[in-house]
Amino acid sequence: MKFMSNHGSKEIQGIETSYLPPILTMEDVARYLRIGRTKAYELAYRPDFPSVRIGKYVRVNREAFLRWCGHPDYQESTN
C-alpha cells in the first residue's frame, strides 16, 4: 500500500511516515509497527510509550511516537 503526501515522504526501513496523521490511533500504531491491535494496546500501557488516554480512547502524538521508535528525523539533538 502506498500513501501520497504533498510534503514528500520519509522512510525508515522501507515504511513511509509521511502518511501518518498528527494524532495516531492505536490502529495506526499497529499498522506502522506491523503488529496486531492487541499488542499495540499493550504498548500503550508501558510507561515509556507516549500515549494519552482520553476517556476510553488512546491517542499518540506522531512526533513523540516516531521519536520513541528511534526515527532519525525525529530525534532530539543533544547540542
N, C-alpha and C positions, 0 to 999 in steps of 0.2 A: 504494500500500500504506500503510495507516495502522496505527500502533502505539499501544497504550494504556499508560498508566503511572499508578500511584497517586500519583505525586509531581508530576503536572502535566507539561506539555510546554514545552520551549523550542525556538524555531525560529530558524534562520539561513537566509536566502534560501529559505524555504519547506520546509526539511528539519528534521524533528523530531529532537532529540538525546536526548530522554528514554528512548527505546527502547534506546539503546546500553548494552551491559553494561560493568561496571567495567574489565574487561580485554578488549581487542578483538583479534580475529584479523585477518589481512590481508584476508580476505573481507569482514569488517565495514568495514574502512577503504575498500576498493574500492567497496562499496555506498554508503557515505556520500558519498564523493567522486565517485561515478558514473564510475568509471574501471574498466578491466579489472584482473584479478588480477595479471597480469604487471607492469603499471605500478605497482600497489600495492607489489609486492615490490621494484621498482626504488627506490621511495621509501625503503624500509626500509634501504637501503644508503647513503642520504645521511647525512652526519654531523650535520645539524641536525634529523633526524627522530627522534622519541622512541620508538624501538623497542628491544626487548630480545630477544635470542636465547637460547632455552632448548633446547639440543640442536639438532634440525632445525626447531624451531618458532620463529616470530616472533610476539611479542605486543606490544601497545601499551596503555599506560595511557590510559583515556578522557580524564581531565582534561588530561594532557600533550598528547594528540592535539588536543583542541579548542582548547587554548591555541596550539598550533602552527598550527592552521587560522585563528587570529585571531578565534575566537568571543568576542563581547563579555562574556559571562557568566563566562568562564574566564581573563580577562586578569589578570595580576598588577598590583596597584596600585603606583603609584610614589610614594605619600605617605610 
